[in-house]
Amino acid sequence: MATTTVLLTTTACDGRAASSSSATSVLSLAIMGTPNSFAPAQLTEGQQAYVWSSLYDTLLLVDNDGKLQPGAAQSWAYSDGGRTLTLKLRKGMKFSSGSPVTAAAVKATLDLVRTSGQNQTQLGAVQSIGAPDDRTVVLRLRHADASLLHALTGAGGVVADPRTMTTRSSALNPVSSGPYILDKDATVNGSVYVLKRRDDYWNRKAYPFPTVKIKVISDRAASVNALKAGEINAGSVEVQQLSSLKSAGFTTKHIEAGSVATLLLFDRKGEVLKPLGDVRVRKAINMAFDREKMVRLFLKGSGKQTEQLYHPLGEGYDPALDTTYPYDPAGAKKLLTEAGYPDGFSVNMPSLYFTKPFEPTFSQSLADIGVKVTWDPVPAQQTISALATRKYPMALVVDGLDPIPVQTRDYFSPNGYRNVFASTDPRLTQLLLRANSAPDAAKAVDVYKEIDAFTVNNAWTAPVFYIGVNWVTKKGIVFQGDGSSTQNSLRQFGLAGQAGG
């Protein structure tokens, strides 16, 4: 019986203590959207996580190098061929109410998340959860799942007080065990969230800012103005704004890839759109895009072209695959003719709030090889439901990058939320089984490379470009990430001259 064990008892991401002169520093940053809820079963990823991940502990953490680290669980170990995960909690942790954090509380939160709300799929492999003593949590799985550890670093692994986690108050002011609590008097829901650091938090050194203000500013130009006016001291901006902010004394940090724009080819069996069932058609679509030109046109160089979905800093990414489909409209037409579509075909795709700037260029690129696109307007609030149905055989999406095991689950497993038509293939099924049997992705690099090569060479998707992120911070504050970690966390920010995790 193979056993994978990780036993880490050091404190994760502990930076050096902040100097007394900086101990009163306030971190103030902007997010583009209002958090929908702080109730543990309703948390959403993205920029909203800057708020809720500061209120909640998670069982595990991801450091700024993208590596798994202990969180509320100081150690973890797999057994039973990867079908049992045992977590040992830290001693002495408390909720913001003063109540102790126990294994029973962790079990209750995990059971709530896996059976209700919008993060159930993150814990979809979990069959049952036990708490044999106050510090031990045991997850028994239906099958091995390489993405589970990463789920426990985010919304799937938060720790809430079971006595209050389903009450109405949890949506705006949860009782949790994280490094900060909400300052209710200074917080205005939908406008600004003021966080006060807990002095009794176990990992206090990883959070050098006693006060954090997170403002909701949906307009990028308004965020730049807020930076210049001193209303916020950290934020992500468009590349065109970097020069003026540098001149104003801000420090800048460029992350080459924060998200990926992809034309997802859902209907790989041709159930709704017969041509997509032919791999030659899918390859032709990949050859329709002048990716280098798109990067210049849309991103002004702040990003890079790609033909693969995987995070470029993650296990399994292979730069050689980015030469699989050169821009070749004539070659694409030839493939369509060979597949029996010399006159091309028509397709309806959802027009989403984030795809509108790209639609004319994508339409023209596809029209140039004979594929006529009709864009169906979709209200912003229906985005998720529109993509989750089988109405659309293909769709343009812009997704934030995730760890490789999570991307593999979401895009390629039969129940992945981006594998809408539940596509399978015998070869890929075997590769997925091998990847899941090695929960430590660092030990499964070769398997993920095989998965990457299979999906690229069989044109399961049509990735086009990575979108970069440009961070600016006021002098004295540093953004410590390099893009390896895909999570939005206050641990990414530190004080100049201070080490951080």
Stockholm file with secondary structure:
# STOCKHOLM 1.0

chainA/1-501         MATTTVLLTTTACDGRAASSSSATSVLSLAIMGTPNSFAPAQLTEGQQAYVWSSLYDTLLLVDNDGKLQPGAAQSWAYSDGGRTLTLKLRKGMKFSSGSPVTAAAVKATLDLVRTSGQNQTQLGAVQSIGAPDDRTVVLRLRHADASLLHALTGAGGVVADPRTMTTRSSALNPVSSGPYILDKDATVNGSVYVLKRRDDYWNRKAYPFPTVKIKVISDRAASVNALKAGEINAGSVEVQQLSSLKSAGFTTKHIEAGSVATLLLFDRKGEVLKPLGDVRVRKAINMAFDREKMVRLFLKGSGKQTEQLYHPLGEGYDPALDTTYPYDPAGAKKLLTEAGYPDGFSVNMPSLYFTKPFEPTFSQSLADIGVKVTWDPVPAQQTISALATRKYPMALVVDGLDPIPVQTRDYFSPNGYRNVFASTDPRLTQLLLRANSAPDAAKAVDVYKEIDAFTVNNAWTAPVFYIGVNWVTKKGIVFQGDGSSTQNSLRQFGLAGQAGG
#=GR chainA/1-501 SS CCCCEECCCSCTTCCCCCCTTTTTCEEEEEESSCCCCCSGGGCCCSTTHHHHHHHSEESEEECTTSCEEESSEEEEEEEGGGTEEEEEECSSCBCTTSCBCCHHHHHHHHHHHHHSSSCGGGGTTEEEEEEEETTEEEEEESSCCTTHHHHTTTGGGEEBCTTTTTSGGGGTSCCBCSSEEECTTTCBTTTEEEEEECTTCTTGGGCCCSEEEEEECCCHHHHHHHHHHTSCSEEEECGGGHHHHHHTTCEEEEEEEEEEEEEEECCTTCSSSGGGGSHHHHHHHHTTCCHHHHHHHHHTTSEEECSCCSCTTSTTCCGGGGGSSCCCHHHHHHHHHHTTCTTCEEEEEEECTTTTTTHHHHHHHHHTTTEEEEEEECCGGGHHHHHHSSSCSEEEEEEECCCHHHHHHHHHSTTCTTCTTCCCCHHHHHHHHHHHTCCSGGGCHHHHHHHHHHHHHTTSEEEEEEEEEEEEECTTEEECCCSSCCSCCGGGEEETTCCCC
#=GC SS_cons         CCCCEECCCSCTTCCCCCCTTTTTCEEEEEESSCCCCCSGGGCCCSTTHHHHHHHSEESEEECTTSCEEESSEEEEEEEGGGTEEEEEECSSCBCTTSCBCCHHHHHHHHHHHHHSSSCGGGGTTEEEEEEEETTEEEEEESSCCTTHHHHTTTGGGEEBCTTTTTSGGGGTSCCBCSSEEECTTTCBTTTEEEEEECTTCTTGGGCCCSEEEEEECCCHHHHHHHHHHTSCSEEEECGGGHHHHHHTTCEEEEEEEEEEEEEEECCTTCSSSGGGGSHHHHHHHHTTCCHHHHHHHHHTTSEEECSCCSCTTSTTCCGGGGGSSCCCHHHHHHHHHHTTCTTCEEEEEEECTTTTTTHHHHHHHHHTTTEEEEEEECCGGGHHHHHHSSSCSEEEEEEECCCHHHHHHHHHSTTCTTCTTCCCCHHHHHHHHHHHTCCSGGGCHHHHHHHHHHHHHTTSEEEEEEEEEEEEECTTEEECCCSSCCSCCGGGEEETTCCCC
//
